[in-house]
Amino acid sequence: MNLWLIPLLPMAGAIINGLFGRRFSKTAVTAVGLAFPGAAMLWTWKAALQFAQLPASAIPHIENYGPWLGAGDFLANYGLYLDQLSLLMALIVTGVGFIIHVYSVGYMAHEGGYYRFFSYMNLFMFFMLTLVLANNYLLMFVGWEGVGLASYLLIGFFFLRDSAAAAGKKAFIVNRIGDFGFLIALFLFIKHFGTLDFTSVFEKVAGFPQEATAGLLTTIGLLLLVGACGKSAQLPLYVWLPDAMEGPTPVSALIHAATMVTAGVYMIARSHAIFDRAPIALTVVAIIGCATALFAATIGTVQHDIKRVLAYSTISQLGYMVLACGVAAYSAGMFHLLTHAFFKALLFLGAGSVIHSLGGEQDMRKMGGLRQHIPGTFWTMTVATFAIAGIFPLSGFFSKDEILYRSWASHYGWWGFWAVGVFSAFLTAFYMFRLWFLTFFGEFRGVPAPEQHAKRTGQEHHAESHHIHESPRAMLIPLIVLAVLSFAGGWIGWPQALGGSNHFERFLAPVFEAHEASAHEAVAAGPVEGQAPSEIALTVTATGAALLGIALAWLMYYKRRDLPAKLRERFQGAYAALEHKYYVDEIYAWLFVKPVIEGSRNILWRVIDAGAIDGTINETAEAARDVSNAFRRMQSGNIRSYAGWIAVGGAAVVAYMVWLGVK
């Protein structure tokens, strides 16, 4: 299959534009920036067709290209691994990634650093594809670190803006915290299993008695979870993701939809053989995902920046995916990852189209009535809004319903997980339709871009709302494609309870059953009969919660627009806590950031660097100077002085020799 071409092609595009893009025309940069990820997408499709023809005994398909790193008995090969799970991820990354690249042509057309942007985007694709196609944890870690580097470059793309530079550094540092846990887990793999190869690790894990590895696998699972919390923005390491909005909107879509933030979910699903034998770690995964889904959803209800609302929405939806993995419903988590890639990419790109039409405005309080002026953006974002709210028959309905059902009915499920998930679904519908009503309905409340420019330049210029313009075709076509996928993309997981056949779950079943522990066969088997209400009853309840959220948003932001101000006045404390994101950034700054900065300034710099190191060097130099001055004064140039010193020295020698003779 020559899988190596899939990640290599975007890397070639990154190198060409990075080295020569400054001298290229914008057309040439665009051609390079689109051709190579497009070719990677086509090659992935070709690999998928070939994969479909493989017999079950030939799956996973592994291509080893030779030894990479070795130390003693440890050896890591450079190889790529293709099974149903990695194929799914490769199709999502290349497909949605290419759509975002196409959109970027229109969105970034008038921005500086055009060649640099596409170089970074291609580089991001290379590392993400390396991550999902790696055949061992070490190569996965290379891709893992690589997407962290590329995200730093993309988030801080507008590096002359202090907020963008700070956001890039924040993302990089917070991810390093999570990566430390991932790295310690790799060391434990090497120590106890002697390998990082997926096949070998999973076979050894499945072959060991559960009681012999329970503590070890729990520790490894928790460390892997730390890495996933950093990359997939889960509590308590989620704080970098909202600030990542400082990057261009296509970057937000690429990071939030199909690539970087889903890496942690993919890693947990890939490591299911370990988590299946570590029930404590699995329970912690479920708790973290459940708490994150609710926590981020509450914050999203009061944000005013359109991209920031979507950022907290992403964190909440990732919580759903992690919750699914925590109740061992890995297929459900990956299913939501797929549908989320469609509707969240569409939401971010649609938000970018709104921002583009308003000349850069992102505050929803300064929008309104836009459906009449940008109808293409309105209708495509409407599809995505209904999809993320979980309204039948759009894609989000099927994946979210599957997660909620499994969160109660699976082997590791609990009704409390389901209850929090349903309440989060209510909040999701509320804040998304809040965004929808504030952006597209009512009267326009902002100042169009020409008038903003006139005010900045001090010129009088009348600006009517007709200056608000629809996005160019290069931006609209990707929105339409994603709208179709957001509408129908979930049909491949149509549940049996609604008269369908869940093809998606059956497609991934061989991955999650391959190394299943005999003691936990019920995990992969799914629900335990008799322990939960019927799927239809749970589905109706979840859909009712979403409809209630929509109705509340309609009442507050369309019918009675005075209500939000009244509620804000009445519940000032709660509103302030939500608006300031529960003051988590301030708490982190007080607990961690400020002590590190103060310690670095007062101890590392003033005491150790300036006092000890510089002081030692400076005092040594001072002493050398004093000794040199003393010897310099002895060189007076006076012959009588020299003769006197010779006489004194001679007398001293004679006295010493006499003393030796007497002794």
Secondary structure, DSSP 8 states (H G I E B T S, - for coil): --TTHHHHHHHHHHHHHHHHGGGS-HHHHHHHHHHHHHHHHHHHHHHHHHHHTS-GGG-SEEEEEEEEEEETTEEEEEEEEESHHHHHHHHHHHHHHHHHHHHHHHHTTTSS-HHHHHHHHHHHHHHHHHHHHBSBHHHHHHHHHHHHHHHHHHHTSSTTSHHHHHHHHHHHHHHHHHHHHHHHHHHHHHHHHS--BHHHHHHHHHHS-HHHHHHHHHHHHHHHHHHHHHHTT-TTS-THHHHGGGS-HHHHHIIIIISGGGHHHHHHHHTHHHHTT-HHHHHHHHHHHHHHHHHHHHHHTT--BHHHHHHHHHHHHHHHHHHHHHTT-HHHHHHHHHHHHHHHHHHHHHHHHHHHHTTS--BGGG---GGGT-HHHHHHHHHHHHHHHT-TTSHHHHHHHHHHHHHHHSTT--HHHHHHHHHHHHHHHHHHHHHHHHHHSS---S--HHHHHHHHHT------GGG-----HHHHHHHHHHHHHHHHGGGGG--GGGT---HHHHHHHHHHHTT--GGGHHHHH---TTSS--HHHHHHHHHHHHHHHHHHHHIIIII-TTHHHHHHHHTHHHHHHHHTGGGHHHHHIIIIIHHHHHHIIIIIIIIIIIIIIHHHHHHHHHHHHHHHHHHHHH----HHHHHHHHHHHHHHHHHHHHHHHH-
